[in-house]
């Protein structure tokens, strides 16, 4: 089963910390979004493997936008 990792706030992708094929554990930081001069981490909710990265560093994203797909 795949899990969509979504932006929880509108902002800019500051850093992508996981790549396709990486194994991640619950709580691992996947992406950092910059919004209003604050860095907001997006963490894995469950362990799995990164299947897709749907964003790029420097890209503007909207709240709720799918940024990454994790597969169990």
C-alpha positions in Angstrom: 0.0 0.0 0.0 1.3 3.5 -0.8 1.0 6.6 1.4 1.0 10.1 0.0 3.1 12.6 1.9 1.4 16.0 1.6 2.5 19.5 2.4 0.9 20.6 5.6 1.4 24.3 4.9 1.9 26.5 1.8 5.6 27.4 1.3 8.7 26.6 -0.6 10.6 23.2 -0.7 13.9 24.1 1.2 15.4 20.6 1.4 14.5 17.1 0.2 16.1 14.6 2.6 15.0 11.3 1.0 15.4 9.9 -2.5 13.6 7.2 -4.5 14.6 3.8 -3.2 15.5 5.1 0.3 14.1 3.1 3.3 12.5 5.4 5.9 11.3 4.9 9.4 8.4 6.5 11.3 9.5 10.0 12.3 12.3 10.4 9.7 12.4 13.8 8.2 11.6 13.5 4.5 11.2 17.1 3.3 11.7 20.6 4.9 9.4 23.4 3.8 10.2 27.0 4.4 7.2 29.2 5.2 7.3 32.7 6.7 11.1 32.3 7.3 10.5 29.2 9.4 11.6 25.7 8.5 8.9 23.1 8.9 9.8 19.4 8.6 7.5 16.8 7.0 8.1 13.4 8.6 7.3 9.9 7.7 4.1 8.6 9.4 5.0 4.9 8.8 8.1 3.0 7.8 8.5 2.2 4.1 10.4 2.9 0.9 10.3 6.1 -1.1 8.5 5.3 -4.4 8.2 8.8 -5.9 9.4 12.3 -5.2 7.0 14.7 -6.8 8.7 18.0 -5.9 12.0 19.8 -6.3 14.1 22.0 -4.0 13.0 25.7 -4.5 9.6 24.8 -5.8 6.5 26.6 -4.3 3.9 24.2 -3.0 0.4 24.5 -1.7 -1.1 23.1 1.4 -2.4 19.5 0.7 -0.2 19.0 -2.4 1.3 15.5 -2.7 5.1 15.8 -2.4 6.3 12.2 -2.1 4.9 8.7 -2.2 6.0 6.0 0.4 5.3 2.3 -0.2 5.0 -0.2 2.7 
